[in-house]
Amino acid sequence: MSMAQSEDLEELAGRWRSVVVLKRDVFSTIERGYFRTESGEVEAVLRCLDDVPWWNRGLAHLLFRRELRALAIAEPLGVAPPLLFGGHRALVRGWIAGVPLHIAKPYGDAEYFRSAKGVLRALHRAGMTHNDLAKAQNWLYADGRAYVTDFQLATYFRRRSALFRIARYEDLRHLLKHKRRYAPDAITPAERRVLARKSLITRVWMATGKKLYYAITRRFNVTDREGRGMRFVREAPRIEARLRTHPQVRDVAIAPFPDRRAGTGLYAFVEGNASYNELLDFLGGKGPEHLQVVDALPRDAQGQVRSEILELVALNQLDLIGTLVKTEAERTLVGRIVSNRRNLRDRHEA
């Protein structure tokens, strides 16, 4: 369905300017761009249901309505993107200039997680639980502060029921799992006790419904546990292993990005001296959507490839890279990668 085929999408046609697709799956399409308000254009994110398959429209619409309501409640709290437009098949939320937690990787940053607990307190005081905070990509890191996004599973409770208290507890437990990963020294004894005890509902879910959920989503290539797409899990390792056998390849890193045809596209960054065409021939037509040969991959002090930077290049989220670059030498190296990137097609060709 095009924008002209839906009333609210038709209204957006004159106010929305797309820059890049952030995600595309069977539930919605998410784009980053600019939205024209009464005071001028602002950076924003659009979620629309124009490409949802017929068999999933009911569930997609239910999740959409939940997010629409949750954003309206969360807006005055200052912990989530503001709601700029809400229709029947599209919503626009403000843009927060931050990076997802799994890309920011705030090791040792106790202040960030103190801010994150403040986010939860604000949401819970408003009677809302997020219910999807196990996903690192739903936590944003912006100037050292925490924000949350993606409210499709959020629930508003009119009273502090037992179910609300359980959902609130699970929100906190999922946050503490991230804190344990990135700032383990800041975990308190009370937080360790929370981490050690799952609620009964969660234990039942993990033993029954969660297994069914993963079976269904993997069957339809919807998502993986990291939210990067099953193609990244299944095909990227094979492509990477094949490229590593080439005598002129020193290292390989593959990053996912949304693709209209494949759902999840693959972008291979290859460190070596082989030519682009030579590597495509070497893969025998079974390669990634994008392949870029680089003289060196960005690495941290321990020599590990900085995949978070490469993922932002693959996503065309170039303005967020500066917050992750640590040295002038790294800035120069990443600048060369960015200037020679191969994902220059617009959203209609993605």
Secondary structure, 3 states (H helix, E strand, C coil): CCHHHCHHHHHHCCCEEEEEEEEECCCCEEEEEEEEECCEEEEEEEEECCCCCHHHHHHHHHHHHHHHHHHHHHHHHCCCCCEEEECCCEEEEECCCCEEHHHHCCCCCHHHHHHHHHHHHHHHHCCEECCCCCCHHHEEEECCEEEECCCCCCEECCCCCHHHHHHHHHHHHHHHHHHHHHCHHHCCHHHHHHHHCCCHHHHHHHHCHHHHHHHHHHHCCCCCCCCCCHHHHHCHHHHHHHHHCCCCEEEEEEEEEEECCCEEEEEEEEEECCCHHHHHHHHCCCCCCEEEEECCCCECCCCCECHHHHHHHHCCCHHHHHHCCCCHHHHHHHHHHHHCCCCCCCCCCC
